[in-house]
Amino acid sequence: MGRRRALLIVTACGGLAIAFALLLRHDNEPHYNGRSLSAWLRVYREWSKGQRGEPDFDEANHAIWAIGTNAIPFLLKWIQQEPPSWHRAAHTKLSGPSDNALAKLLVDGPGYDKAEAAMLAFGVLGTNAALAIPSLVALMNATNHPATADRATAALSGLGGPALPRLLATLAIRIKPFCRL
């Protein structure tokens, strides 16, 4: 009976540890039709790279649209993912690893695809994501993270009319040093 009881206690503790780990890992991202936002973004990103067919794109596009503004906090978080400095150093040393998926993962880091997909998702949301404009402008002006600034600029361009004045104003400031009047 002692051995059986010990096994039961160990099993219960293991189950609790797994449940606790799953609760900590879950970041409450929005879902649509049983799939998380990040899962839909993966499908959409694969399509944008030419790896999937039209039905997958339509479904992912609709899912991102349906999740709507609930996606914005996650997209703003994910668009900021920057590779560590050693990744950037490896990128300059290695020429053309983009053909090899493993090399790309090692150089760009695991968050790169999610950051790129977040950038694309702002284009899907369009003017519905207008409340993200101030945050995207701040990210666009972040000079210490050039990849984030580039993605934020691209995301702003996908938001349409509401983002245009802020986008043009920021770009005018950036271009001014290069203009001779």
C-alpha positions as CSV (number, residue, x, y, z in Angstrom):
1,M,0.0,0.0,0.0
2,G,2.9,2.4,0.7
3,R,4.4,2.0,-2.7
4,R,1.0,2.4,-4.4
5,R,0.3,5.6,-2.4
6,A,3.7,7.1,-3.3
7,L,3.1,6.4,-7.0
8,L,-0.3,8.1,-6.7
9,I,1.2,11.1,-5.0
10,V,4.0,11.4,-7.6
11,T,1.5,11.1,-10.5
12,A,-0.8,13.7,-8.9
13,C,2.2,16.1,-8.4
14,G,3.3,15.5,-12.0
15,G,-0.2,16.3,-13.3
16,L,-0.4,19.4,-11.3
17,A,3.1,20.5,-12.5
18,I,2.0,20.0,-16.1
19,A,-1.3,21.9,-15.6
20,F,0.6,24.7,-13.9
21,A,3.1,24.9,-16.7
22,L,0.3,25.1,-19.3
23,L,-1.4,27.8,-17.4
24,L,1.8,29.9,-17.2
25,R,2.5,29.3,-20.9
26,H,-0.9,30.4,-22.1
27,D,-0.9,34.1,-22.9
28,N,-4.7,34.4,-23.5
29,E,-4.3,35.2,-27.2
30,P,-7.6,35.4,-29.1
31,H,-8.9,32.4,-31.0
32,Y,-11.2,31.8,-34.0
33,N,-12.6,28.5,-35.0
34,G,-10.5,26.7,-32.4
35,R,-7.2,28.1,-33.6
36,S,-5.1,30.8,-31.9
37,L,-4.2,34.1,-33.5
38,S,-0.6,33.0,-33.9
39,A,-1.7,29.8,-35.7
40,W,-3.7,31.9,-38.1
41,L,-0.7,34.2,-38.6
42,R,1.4,31.2,-39.5
43,V,-1.1,30.1,-42.2
44,Y,-1.2,33.7,-43.5
45,R,2.5,34.1,-43.5
46,E,3.0,30.7,-45.3
47,W,0.6,31.9,-48.0
48,S,2.4,35.2,-48.4
49,K,5.6,33.3,-49.0
50,G,3.9,31.3,-51.7
51,Q,3.8,28.0,-49.8
52,R,0.0,27.4,-49.6
53,G,-3.1,27.6,-51.7
54,E,-5.9,30.2,-52.0
55,P,-8.4,28.5,-49.6
56,D,-5.9,28.7,-46.7
57,F,-5.3,32.4,-47.4
58,D,-9.0,33.2,-47.5
59,E,-9.6,31.3,-44.2
60,A,-6.7,32.9,-42.5
61,N,-7.6,36.4,-43.8
62,H,-11.1,35.9,-42.5
63,A,-9.9,34.6,-39.1
64,I,-7.6,37.6,-38.6
65,W,-10.4,40.0,-39.7
66,A,-12.8,38.3,-37.3
67,I,-10.4,38.4,-34.4
68,G,-10.2,42.1,-35.2
69,T,-9.0,44.7,-32.6
70,N,-8.5,41.9,-30.0
71,A,-5.4,41.1,-32.0
72,I,-3.8,44.5,-31.7
73,P,-2.0,44.1,-28.3
74,F,-0.5,40.8,-29.5
75,L,0.5,42.2,-32.9
76,L,2.2,45.2,-31.2
77,K,4.1,42.8,-28.9
78,W,5.1,40.4,-31.7
79,I,6.1,43.1,-34.2
80,Q,8.8,44.2,-31.8
81,Q,10.7,40.9,-31.6
82,E,14.3,41.5,-32.4
83,P,17.0,38.9,-32.8
84,P,19.9,39.0,-30.3
85,S,23.0,40.8,-31.3
86,W,24.9,37.5,-32.1
87,H,22.1,36.7,-34.6
88,R,22.8,40.0,-36.4
89,A,26.5,39.3,-36.3
90,A,25.9,35.8,-37.8
91,H,23.7,37.4,-40.5
92,T,26.5,39.6,-41.7
93,K,28.9,36.7,-41.7
94,L,26.7,34.3,-43.6
95,S,25.6,35.3,-47.0
96,G,22.4,33.9,-48.4
97,P,21.1,31.6,-45.7
98,S,17.5,32.5,-46.6
99,D,17.3,29.4,-48.8
100,N,17.8,27.1,-45.9
101,A,15.0,27.1,-43.3
102,L,17.2,25.9,-40.4
103,A,19.9,28.5,-41.2
104,K,17.3,31.2,-41.4
105,L,15.9,30.1,-38.0
106,L,19.3,30.2,-36.5
107,V,20.2,33.6,-37.9
108,D,16.9,35.4,-37.6
109,G,15.6,33.7,-34.5
110,P,12.3,32.0,-33.8
111,G,10.4,35.3,-33.4
112,Y,11.2,36.6,-36.8
113,D,8.3,34.8,-38.6
114,K,5.9,35.9,-36.0
115,A,7.1,39.5,-36.2
116,E,6.7,39.5,-40.0
117,A,3.3,37.9,-39.8
118,A,2.2,40.6,-37.2
119,M,3.3,43.3,-39.7
120,L,1.2,41.6,-42.4
121,A,-1.8,41.3,-40.1
122,F,-2.0,45.0,-39.6
123,G,-2.7,45.2,-43.4
124,V,-5.5,42.7,-43.0
125,L,-7.1,44.8,-40.2
126,G,-6.6,48.0,-42.2
127,T,-8.5,51.0,-40.8
128,N,-9.9,48.9,-38.0
129,A,-6.5,48.9,-36.4
130,A,-6.3,52.7,-36.3
131,L,-6.1,52.7,-32.5
132,A,-2.6,51.2,-32.9
133,I,-1.3,54.2,-34.9
134,P,0.4,56.0,-32.0
135,S,2.1,52.8,-30.9
136,L,3.3,52.0,-34.4
137,V,4.6,55.6,-34.9
138,A,6.5,55.3,-31.6
139,L,8.0,52.0,-32.8
140,M,8.7,53.5,-36.2
141,N,10.8,56.2,-34.5
142,A,12.7,53.7,-32.4
143,T,16.2,54.1,-33.8
144,N,17.7,51.5,-31.5
145,H,15.7,48.7,-33.2
146,P,15.9,49.2,-37.0
147,A,14.0,46.0,-37.9
148,T,11.2,46.9,-35.6
149,A,11.1,50.4,-37.1
150,D,10.9,49.0,-40.6
151,R,8.1,46.6,-39.7
152,A,6.2,49.3,-37.9
153,T,6.5,51.5,-41.0
154,A,5.2,48.8,-43.2
155,A,2.4,48.0,-40.8
156,L,1.4,51.7,-40.8
157,S,1.3,51.8,-44.5
158,G,-1.3,49.0,-44.4
159,L,-3.6,50.9,-42.1
160,G,-4.8,53.2,-44.9
161,G,-6.0,56.8,-44.6
162,P,-6.0,57.3,-40.8
163,A,-2.2,56.5,-40.7
164,L,-1.2,58.5,-43.7
165,P,-0.6,61.9,-42.0
166,R,1.5,60.4,-39.2
167,L,3.4,58.2,-41.7
168,L,4.2,61.1,-44.0
169,A,5.1,63.4,-41.1
170,T,7.6,60.9,-39.7
171,L,9.1,60.1,-43.1
172,A,9.5,63.8,-43.8
173,I,11.5,64.2,-40.6
174,R,13.7,61.2,-41.6
175,I,14.3,62.4,-45.2
176,K,15.0,66.1,-44.2
177,P,18.7,65.5,-43.5
178,F,19.1,64.1,-47.0
179,C,17.4,67.0,-48.8
180,R,19.3,70.1,-49.9
181,L,17.0,73.0,-50.3
